[in-house]
Amino acid sequence: MAYASHRQGRTFLPPPEYNPLAPTIDPRFPSELPQGKYDIGVFDNRFPSMTPLAHDPPPCIVETLPANGVCEVVVFTQDPLASLGSLPLDYLDLLLQVWADRTRVVGGNPQIKYVLPFENRGVEMGVTLLHPHGQIYAYPFVPPVPARMQERQEAYYRENQRGLLQDLIEKEIADKQRILYLDEYAIAFVPVCARYPYEVWVAPIQPVATFLDLTPQQRQGLARALKTVALKYDGLWSRPFPYLMAWFQAPTDGEAHPESHLHAEFYPPYRTQDRLKYLAGTELAAGMFANDALPEEKAKDLQAVVVTIETPVEL
C-alpha cells in the first residue's frame, strides 16, 4: 500500500483546449509535451504514487518505508481521439520498443525490482485524462500479484523444465475454442481460467522474460494481436470499451528468468451491455472470483466481431 494524498489535486477530465497530454501549441502555456512532430511521448508523472526522492515517512503504528519508485506517463499518440485499436501496426511495434527501452532504463536502477506498464481506458476505470495514454510503475519490490505469479512459474519450471504459461498456451491452441488471434509468433485468447467476462491475454508463443527479449517478428505478432483485441473490444458496443491492460514480465534483478513469460492481461469491467461488474464481496474479501459467464461464451462474442488490420511490414 502506498499513500499519496497529493494525487487528489491531479487534473480531472479537462476540456480539449486544456489537454495536458497534447503537444504544446503556445509556449506561454506549455502542456506536458513539447511542440513538434513525434510519435510517442514519455515523461515523469506530475502526481506520482512513488518517487525516487521519497524519504522519511511519518511515524506510524506499523512499519513503513519511503515510497521509492518511478511513475511515468506514456502518451501513445498526438491524436487525442485515437485508441490502441486505431493506431497503425508500426505505432504499436514502436510502443512495444518504448516499453522495452523504459524497462531497460528504469529497471537498470538498482533500487527498482519490477517494471509494470499498463493502460487504464475509460472513465469507468478511473481515467482522469481521455487522451490515449498509459503509465509505467516501477517498484522497489516485486508487487504481490506479480510475486505470486513469479512464485508459481518458478515452481512449475523447477518441476517440468518448461514455462507454465508456455504449456497453457499450447493447450489453448490445441483446444481452439477461445483463440482471438494466432500467428507463428503471438496469440490472443480468452483464458480458460478467466476471472472477468471478456478477459483476454496476449503473449508471444515462445516465452521471453521481458520486452527486451522480444525479436522483431515477435513484436510484429504482438502488435497485430494487440490491435485485434482492441478492435474487437470496440466492436462489441456502440461506445468505447473500458479496460485495464497490464503487462507482466520478469523482475529486474539482473538474474536469468527462463520461467517467466512476458504477457498482457486485459480486465474489462463489463458483464452485459447495460450493466457493469465490479469486484465485490467474494472477490475483494475472499480472493475467490465469481464469473457470471463461461469463458467460451465470451470468446464466441469476441470471435464474432470482424476486424481488419493492415498488412504487416516486411522485416
C-alpha positions in Angstrom: 0.0 0.0 0.0 1.3 3.4 -1.0 -0.2 6.7 0.3 0.0 9.7 -2.0 -2.6 12.3 -0.8 -1.3 14.9 -3.2 -2.9 13.0 -6.1 -6.3 14.3 -5.1 -5.3 17.5 -6.7 -4.4 16.0 -10.1 -6.0 17.2 -13.4 -9.5 15.8 -13.8 -11.2 15.5 -17.3 -10.1 18.9 -18.6 -11.8 20.4 -21.7 -10.0 19.7 -25.0 -8.4 23.1 -25.2 -6.6 22.4 -21.9 -5.4 18.9 -22.7 -2.1 18.4 -20.8 -1.2 15.4 -23.0 -1.4 17.3 -26.3 1.7 18.9 -27.8 2.3 22.5 -26.7 0.8 25.0 -29.1 1.7 28.3 -27.3 5.0 28.2 -25.4 3.5 30.7 -22.9 1.0 28.0 -21.9 3.0 24.7 -22.1 1.4 21.3 -21.8 3.3 18.2 -20.6 4.8 17.6 -24.0 6.8 19.9 -26.3 5.9 21.3 -29.7 6.8 19.4 -32.8 6.0 16.1 -34.5 6.8 12.9 -32.8 5.1 9.5 -32.3 5.1 8.6 -28.6 6.0 10.7 -25.6 7.2 9.6 -22.2 7.5 11.9 -19.1 7.5 11.7 -15.3 4.0 11.7 -13.8 3.4 15.0 -12.1 1.2 13.3 -9.5 3.2 10.1 -8.7 2.3 7.4 -6.2 6.1 6.7 -5.8 9.2 8.8 -6.4 12.9 8.1 -6.2 13.2 11.1 -3.8 10.7 9.8 -1.2 12.2 9.9 2.3 11.3 10.0 6.0 7.8 8.5 6.1 5.8 9.9 9.1 5.5 7.9 12.3 3.0 5.1 12.2 1.9 2.2 14.4 3.1 -0.3 11.8 6.4 -0.5 9.9 6.6 2.0 7.0 9.1 2.7 4.3 9.6 5.6 1.8 7.5 5.2 -1.4 10.6 5.0 -3.5 9.8 4.1 -7.1 9.2 5.6 -10.5 5.9 6.6 -12.1 5.9 7.6 -15.8 3.2 8.6 -18.4 3.4 7.1 -21.9 1.4 9.1 -24.4 0.6 6.7 -27.3 -0.1 9.3 -30.0 -0.6 13.0 -30.6 -4.1 12.3 -31.8 -6.5 12.9 -28.8 -9.3 10.9 -30.4 -7.2 7.8 -31.2 -7.1 4.5 -29.3 -4.9 1.4 -29.4 -7.2 -0.1 -32.0 -6.9 2.8 -34.3 -3.1 3.1 -34.3 -1.2 1.6 -37.2 0.8 -1.6 -36.6 4.1 0.3 -36.8 3.0 2.5 -34.0 2.2 -0.5 -31.8 5.5 -2.1 -32.7 7.2 1.2 -31.6 5.1 1.2 -28.4 6.5 -2.3 -27.6 10.0 -0.9 -28.2 9.3 2.1 -25.9 8.2 -0.3 -23.1 11.4 -2.2 -23.7 13.5 0.9 -23.5 11.9 2.2 -20.3 12.3 -1.3 -18.8 16.0 -1.1 -19.6 16.5 2.4 -18.3 14.2 2.4 -15.3 14.9 -1.2 -14.4 18.6 -0.5 -14.6 18.3 1.4 -11.4 19.4 -1.0 -8.6 16.6 0.5 -6.4 14.0 -0.9 -8.9 12.9 -4.5 -8.8 9.8 -4.6 -11.1 8.6 -2.6 -14.1 4.9 -2.7 -14.9 3.4 -0.9 -18.0 -0.3 -0.6 -18.0 -3.2 1.3 -19.5 -6.5 2.3 -17.8 -9.0 3.1 -20.5 -12.3 4.8 -19.9 -13.8 6.8 -17.0 -15.3 3.6 -15.7 -11.7 2.6 -14.9 -10.9 5.8 -13.2 -9.2 7.6 -16.1 -8.9 11.4 -15.5 -7.4 12.3 -18.9 -9.1 11.0 -22.0 -6.1 11.4 -24.4 -4.8 7.9 -25.2 -2.0 7.1 -22.8 -0.7 4.5 -20.4 1.5 4.5 -17.4 4.6 2.7 -16.2 5.0 2.0 -12.5 8.4 0.8 -11.3 8.6 -0.6 -7.8 11.4 -1.1 -5.2 10.0 -4.6 -4.7 8.0 -7.2 -6.7 4.3 -6.4 -6.0 2.0 -9.1 -4.6 0.3 -10.2 -7.9 3.5 -10.5 -10.0 5.2 -12.0 -7.0 2.6 -14.8 -6.7 2.7 -15.2 -10.5 6.5 -15.5 -10.3 6.4 -18.0 -7.5 4.0 -20.3 -9.4 6.1 -20.0 -12.6 9.3 -20.8 -10.7 7.8 -23.9 -9.1 6.3 -25.2 -12.4 9.6 -24.6 -14.2 11.6 -26.5 -11.5 9.3 -29.5 -11.9 8.8 -29.5 -15.6 11.7 -27.6 -17.1 9.1 -25.7 -19.2 7.1 -22.5 -18.6 3.7 -22.6 -17.0 2.2 -20.1 -19.5 4.0 -21.8 -22.3 2.2 -25.0 -21.6 -1.1 -23.2 -21.1 -0.8 -21.5 -24.5 -0.1 -24.9 -26.1 -3.2 -26.3 -24.6 -5.3 -23.3 -25.7 -4.0 -23.7 -29.2 -4.9 -27.4 -29.2 -8.3 -26.7 -27.7 -9.1 -23.9 -30.3 -12.2 -22.6 -28.5 -11.1 -19.3 -27.0 -8.5 -18.0 -29.5 -9.0 -14.5 -30.9 -5.7 -14.1 -32.8 -3.0 -16.6 -33.7 0.1 -16.5 -35.9 3.5 -18.0 -35.8 4.7 -15.7 -33.1 1.9 -14.4 -31.0 -1.5 -15.3 -29.6 -4.5 -13.5 -28.0 -7.1 -15.6 -26.2 -9.8 -15.7 -23.5 -8.1 -17.8 -20.9 -9.8 -21.0 -19.7 -9.3 -19.5 -16.2 -10.9 -16.1 -17.0 -11.9 -14.2 -13.9 -13.8 -11.5 -15.7 -16.2 -11.6 -18.7 -14.2 -10.7 -21.8 -10.9 -11.1 -20.0 -8.1 -11.5 -22.7 -4.5 -12.5 -22.5 -1.9 -11.5 -25.2 1.5 -13.2 -25.4 4.3 -14.3 -27.6 4.0 -18.0 -28.2 7.6 -18.7 -27.4 8.4 -17.4 -23.9 10.6 -14.4 -23.3 11.3 -12.9 -19.9 10.9 -9.2 -20.7 10.2 -6.7 -23.5 13.9 -6.5 -24.1 14.0 -10.1 -25.2 11.4 -9.8 -28.0 12.6 -10.5 -31.6 11.3 -8.2 -34.3 9.0 -11.0 -35.5 7.5 -11.4 -32.0 7.0 -7.7 -31.7 5.2 -7.6 -35.0 3.0 -10.5 -34.0 2.2 -8.9 -30.7 1.3 -5.6 -32.4 -1.2 -7.5 -34.6 -2.6 -9.3 -31.6 -3.0 -6.1 -29.6 -4.7 -4.3 -32.5 -7.0 -7.3 -33.0 -8.1 -7.3 -29.3 -8.6 -3.6 -29.2 -10.7 -3.5 -32.3 -12.8 -6.5 -31.1 -13.5 -4.7 -27.8 -14.6 -1.6 -29.6 -16.7 -3.6 -32.0 -18.8 -5.1 -29.1 -20.6 -2.0 -28.1 -21.6 1.4 -29.5 -19.3 3.2 -27.0 -15.6 2.8 -26.3 -14.9 -0.3 -24.3 -13.2 0.3 -20.9 -10.5 -2.0 -19.7 -7.3 -2.3 -17.7 -4.4 -3.7 -19.8 -1.4 -4.8 -17.6 1.9 -6.2 -18.9 3.7 -8.8 -16.7 7.4 -9.5 -17.2 10.3 -10.8 -15.1 11.7 -8.9 -12.2 14.6 -6.5 -12.9 17.0 -8.2 -10.6 19.7 -9.0 -13.1 19.0 -12.7 -12.9 18.0 -15.0 -15.7 14.3 -15.9 -15.6 13.6 -18.8 -18.0 10.4 -19.5 -16.1 9.0 -16.0 -16.9 6.7 -15.4 -19.9 6.0 -11.8 -20.9 2.3 -11.2 -21.5 -0.6 -8.8 -21.2 -3.8 -9.3 -19.3 -6.9 -7.3 -20.2 -9.5 -6.8 -17.5 -12.8 -5.2 -18.8 -15.5 -4.5 -16.2 -18.5 -5.3 -18.4 -20.9 -8.1 -17.6 -23.6 -7.2 -20.2 -24.1 -4.3 -22.5 -26.0 -2.3 -19.9 -24.6 -3.5 -16.6 -21.1 -3.1 -15.1 -19.4 -5.8 -13.0 -17.0 -4.6 -10.3 -15.2 -6.6 -7.7 -17.5 -7.4 -4.8 -17.6 -9.5 -1.6 -16.2 -12.8 -2.7 -13.5 -11.2 -4.9 -12.3 -8.5 -2.5 -12.9 -10.2 0.8 -12.1 -13.8 -0.1 -10.0 -13.5 -3.3 -12.3 -16.0 -4.9 -13.6 -14.8 -8.3 -17.1 -15.5 -9.4 -17.5 -15.1 -13.2 -21.1 -14.8 -14.4 -20.3 -16.2 -17.9 -18.3 -19.1 -19.3 -15.0 -18.1 -21.0 -16.1 -20.0 -24.1 -19.3 -17.9 -24.4 -17.5 -14.6 -24.2 -14.8 -15.8 -26.5 -17.5 -16.5 -29.1 -18.8 -13.0 -28.7 -15.3 -11.6 -29.4 -14.6 -14.1 -32.2 -17.8 -12.9 -33.9 -16.5 -9.3 -34.2 -14.9 -9.0 -37.6 -11.8 -6.7 -37.6 -9.5 -5.6 -40.4 -5.8 -4.9 -39.7 -3.3 -3.7 -42.3 -0.7 -6.0 -43.9 2.4 -6.3 -41.7 5.6 -4.5 -42.7 8.2 -6.8 -44.2 11.1 -7.3 -41.8 
